[in-house]
């Protein structure tokens, strides 16, 4: 159960608070919040003099964000784990370690 909780937490941290999807081209702003680059650009599109964080509303005097390649990599891992979880759930056979270190179907 701890593994499931950890996966859910990783998925939440890998999600954009604007679109609620997995982060695409993640960027971090100065308050530390992360967004999809395109979501943040849309959020700040018509602003000229102050740029509020969409989460904490802290205002910045200029449009500034930095790409976050580590978060992009973690988001890809979260996506892969989610796909594996769905694949395993859809399998009707319980999976146990096989003789060669891989996974093999077995019966109870």
C-alpha positions as CSV (number, residue, x, y, z in Angstrom):
1,X,0.0,0.0,0.0
2,X,2.9,2.4,0.6
3,X,4.0,2.0,-3.0
4,X,0.5,3.0,-4.2
5,X,0.6,6.1,-1.9
6,X,4.1,7.0,-3.2
7,X,2.9,6.6,-6.8
8,X,-0.1,8.9,-6.2
9,X,2.1,11.5,-4.5
10,X,4.5,11.4,-7.5
11,X,1.6,11.8,-9.9
12,X,0.3,14.8,-8.0
13,X,3.7,16.5,-7.9
14,X,4.1,15.8,-11.7
15,X,0.8,17.5,-12.5
16,X,0.3,21.1,-13.6
17,X,-2.0,23.0,-11.2
18,X,-3.5,24.9,-14.2
19,X,-4.4,22.1,-16.7
20,X,-4.3,19.3,-14.1
21,X,-2.4,17.1,-16.6
22,X,1.1,15.8,-16.4
23,X,3.6,18.6,-16.8
24,X,4.6,19.4,-20.4
25,X,7.9,21.3,-20.7
26,X,7.8,22.1,-17.0
27,X,9.0,25.5,-15.8
28,X,9.6,26.8,-12.2
29,X,8.9,30.3,-11.2
30,X,10.6,32.2,-8.4
31,X,8.2,31.2,-5.6
32,X,9.0,27.5,-6.4
33,X,5.7,26.5,-8.1
34,X,5.8,24.5,-11.3
35,X,3.7,24.7,-14.4
36,X,3.6,23.6,-18.0
37,X,5.4,26.3,-20.0
38,X,2.4,26.8,-22.3
39,X,-0.1,27.0,-19.3
40,X,2.0,29.7,-17.6
41,X,2.4,31.6,-20.9
42,X,-1.4,31.6,-21.4
43,X,-1.9,32.6,-17.8
44,X,0.4,35.6,-18.2
45,X,-0.5,36.4,-21.8
46,X,-2.2,39.8,-21.3
47,X,-0.1,41.0,-18.4
48,X,2.5,43.7,-18.7
49,X,3.6,45.0,-15.3
50,X,3.0,42.3,-12.7
51,X,3.0,38.5,-13.0
52,X,1.1,36.7,-10.2
53,X,1.8,33.0,-9.4
54,X,-1.4,31.1,-10.4
55,X,-1.1,29.1,-7.1
56,X,0.1,31.4,-4.3
57,X,-0.7,34.7,-6.1
58,X,2.7,36.2,-5.2
59,X,3.4,38.9,-7.7
60,X,6.6,39.3,-9.7
61,X,7.7,42.5,-11.4
62,X,8.8,40.7,-14.6
63,X,8.0,37.5,-16.5
64,X,10.6,35.1,-15.3
65,X,10.7,31.3,-15.2
66,X,13.3,28.6,-15.8
67,X,12.9,25.2,-17.5
68,X,13.2,22.3,-15.1
69,X,14.7,19.2,-16.9
70,X,14.8,17.2,-13.7
71,X,11.1,17.6,-13.1
72,X,10.5,16.7,-16.8
73,X,12.4,13.5,-16.2
74,X,10.5,12.7,-13.0
75,X,7.2,13.4,-14.9
76,X,8.2,10.9,-17.5
77,X,8.9,8.3,-14.8
78,X,5.5,9.0,-13.2
79,X,3.8,8.5,-16.6
80,X,5.7,5.2,-17.1
81,X,4.7,3.9,-13.6
82,X,1.1,4.9,-14.2
83,X,1.0,3.0,-17.5
84,X,2.6,-0.1,-15.8
85,X,0.1,0.1,-12.9
86,X,-2.8,0.2,-15.4
87,X,-1.3,-2.6,-17.5
88,X,-0.8,-4.8,-14.4
89,X,-4.4,-4.0,-13.2
90,X,-5.8,-5.1,-16.5
91,X,-4.0,-8.4,-16.4
92,X,-6.1,-11.1,-14.9
93,X,-3.1,-13.2,-13.7
94,X,-1.2,-12.4,-10.5
95,X,2.4,-11.6,-11.3
96,X,5.3,-13.1,-9.3
97,X,9.0,-13.0,-9.9
98,X,10.1,-15.6,-12.5
99,X,13.3,-17.8,-12.4
100,X,15.2,-15.4,-14.6
101,X,14.5,-12.3,-12.6
102,X,11.7,-11.2,-14.8
103,X,8.0,-11.4,-14.2
104,X,5.9,-14.5,-15.1
105,X,2.2,-15.4,-14.6
106,X,1.4,-18.0,-12.0
107,X,-1.7,-19.5,-10.5
108,X,-2.6,-19.6,-6.8
